Amino acid sequence: MRLTGIFLIVWTLGHVIWTGTGYVYWKKGQVAVLNHRWQEGIDYYEKAILYLPDKGELRFHLGAAYAYTGETLKAIDYIEGSRDNFNDKNMYLVLGQSYMQTENYTRAEDHLITVTEMFPQLLYPHLLLAELYHKTGYLSKAISELRFIIESEPKIISDDVMTIKQNALQYMNLLLEE
């Protein structure tokens, strides 16, 4: 009995140290990314994954950092892997953007539509859909997305919302001139 107790204490202590190390690396990665030190953040996230391989949110953060640095295929791989135990609108948004960069427009559309279904009031995914539809030759769908943005009346009007609305108006004017 005493030996079992000692074993449990040692195992628990080892587990706490192991996972704690992973969380420390994860936090260091977040701090680096927040300070726009992308490669340093990626390096810390990669170390954290060794200790916390099943943390979907960590996989998403690593994938998002790769997406920001232009390593699109790595981004897709990590973020798709995060879907087993993590679900967040930003995951679908980054996947949509990443698939657009790889010209996999069907997958991009699926993910961007998922974001609009989760949060219809978010305007940025509609702007990305307009861009996607324009690139794929669906001008009427692009204009429809842009109209949605321009005509929307969000409860909170932030600088970001105003910028997206202005970009949508400029984009629509450009498309109507084509």
C-alpha positions in Angstrom: 0.0 0.0 0.0 2.8 2.4 0.9 4.6 1.6 -2.3 1.4 2.3 -4.3 1.0 5.7 -2.6 4.6 6.6 -3.3 4.2 5.6 -6.9 1.0 7.7 -7.2 2.7 10.8 -5.7 5.7 10.4 -8.0 3.5 9.9 -11.1 1.3 12.9 -10.2 4.3 15.1 -9.5 5.9 14.0 -12.8 2.6 14.7 -14.7 2.2 18.1 -13.1 5.8 19.1 -14.0 5.5 17.7 -17.6 2.2 19.5 -18.4 3.3 22.6 -16.5 6.4 22.8 -18.7 4.1 22.7 -21.7 1.9 25.5 -20.4 5.0 27.6 -19.7 6.1 27.2 -23.3 2.6 27.9 -24.6 2.4 31.2 -22.5 5.9 32.2 -23.8 4.7 31.6 -27.3 1.6 33.8 -26.7 3.7 36.6 -25.3 6.1 36.4 -28.3 3.3 36.4 -30.8 1.5 39.3 -29.1 4.8 41.3 -29.5 5.0 40.3 -33.2 8.0 38.0 -32.7 6.4 35.3 -34.8 9.3 32.9 -35.2 10.0 33.0 -31.5 6.3 32.3 -30.8 6.3 29.4 -33.2 9.4 28.0 -31.6 7.8 28.1 -28.2 4.5 26.7 -29.5 6.4 23.8 -31.1 8.1 23.0 -27.8 4.7 23.2 -26.0 3.2 20.7 -28.5 5.7 18.1 -27.4 4.3 18.3 -23.8 0.7 19.0 -24.7 0.1 17.1 -28.0 -3.7 16.8 -27.5 -4.4 20.5 -26.8 -6.5 21.7 -29.8 -6.3 25.3 -28.8 -2.5 25.2 -28.8 -2.6 23.5 -32.2 -4.8 26.4 -33.4 -2.4 29.0 -32.0 0.5 27.4 -33.7 -1.3 27.1 -37.0 -2.5 30.7 -36.8 1.1 31.8 -36.3 2.2 29.8 -39.3 -0.6 31.3 -41.3 0.5 34.8 -40.3 4.1 34.0 -41.4 2.9 32.7 -44.8 3.5 29.0 -44.1 0.1 28.1 -45.3 0.4 24.4 -45.6 1.7 24.0 -42.0 -1.0 26.3 -40.8 -3.7 24.2 -42.4 -2.2 21.0 -41.0 -2.1 22.3 -37.4 -5.5 24.0 -37.5 -7.2 21.0 -39.1 -5.6 18.9 -36.4 -7.0 21.2 -33.7 -10.6 20.5 -34.8 -10.7 17.2 -32.9 -11.1 19.0 -29.5 -11.3 22.7 -30.2 -14.0 24.8 -31.9 -13.7 28.6 -32.4 -14.8 31.0 -35.1 -11.2 32.2 -35.6 -10.2 28.6 -36.5 -12.6 28.6 -39.4 -11.6 32.2 -40.4 -7.9 31.3 -40.6 -8.7 28.1 -42.4 -10.8 30.0 -44.9 -8.0 32.5 -45.6 -5.4 29.7 -45.8 -7.4 27.6 -48.2 -7.9 30.8 -50.3 -4.2 31.2 -50.4 -3.8 27.6 -51.7 -6.6 28.3 -54.2 -8.7 25.5 -52.7 -11.8 27.7 -53.0 -14.3 25.1 -52.2 -12.8 24.4 -48.7 -12.2 28.1 -48.2 -15.9 28.8 -48.9 -17.0 26.0 -46.6 -15.0 27.4 -43.7 -16.0 31.1 -44.3 -19.6 30.1 -44.5 -19.3 28.3 -41.2 -18.1 31.5 -39.6 -21.0 33.4 -41.0 -23.4 30.8 -39.7 -21.8 30.9 -36.2 -21.7 34.7 -36.1 -23.8 36.3 -38.9 -23.1 39.8 -37.6 -19.3 39.5 -38.2 -18.5 41.4 -41.3 -15.0 40.3 -42.1 -15.9 36.8 -43.2 -18.4 38.3 -45.6 -15.6 40.5 -47.1 -13.5 37.4 -47.6 -16.4 35.6 -49.2 -16.8 38.5 -51.6 -13.2 38.3 -52.5 -13.5 34.5 -53.0 -16.5 34.9 -55.2 -14.9 37.6 -57.2 -11.8 35.4 -57.7 -13.9 32.4 -58.8 -16.1 34.4 -61.2 -19.3 34.6 -59.2 -19.7 38.4 -59.4 -23.3 38.4 -58.3 -22.5 36.5 -55.1 -19.5 38.9 -54.5 -21.8 41.9 -54.8 -24.4 40.3 -52.6 -21.8 39.8 -49.8 -20.6 43.4 -50.2 -24.2 44.7 -50.0 -24.7 42.7 -46.9 -21.7 44.4 -45.3 -22.7 47.9 -46.5 -26.3 47.6 -45.4 -25.6 45.9 -42.1 -26.3 47.9 -38.9 -24.2 46.3 -36.2 -25.0 47.1 -32.6 -21.4 48.2 -31.9 -19.8 50.4 -34.5 -16.0 50.2 -34.0 -13.2 51.6 -36.1 -12.7 48.1 -37.5 -16.4 47.8 -38.5 -16.2 51.2 -40.2 -13.0 50.2 -42.1 -14.6 47.0 -43.3 -17.8 48.8 -44.4 -15.6 51.4 -46.3 -13.5 48.6 -47.9 -16.7 46.9 -49.0 -18.1 50.0 -50.6 -14.8 50.6 -52.5 -14.7 47.0 -53.5 -18.3 47.0 -54.7 -17.6 50.2 -56.8 -14.6 48.5 -58.3 -16.6 45.4 -59.2 -19.5 47.4 -60.7 -17.0 49.2 -63.0 -15.7 45.9 -64.4 
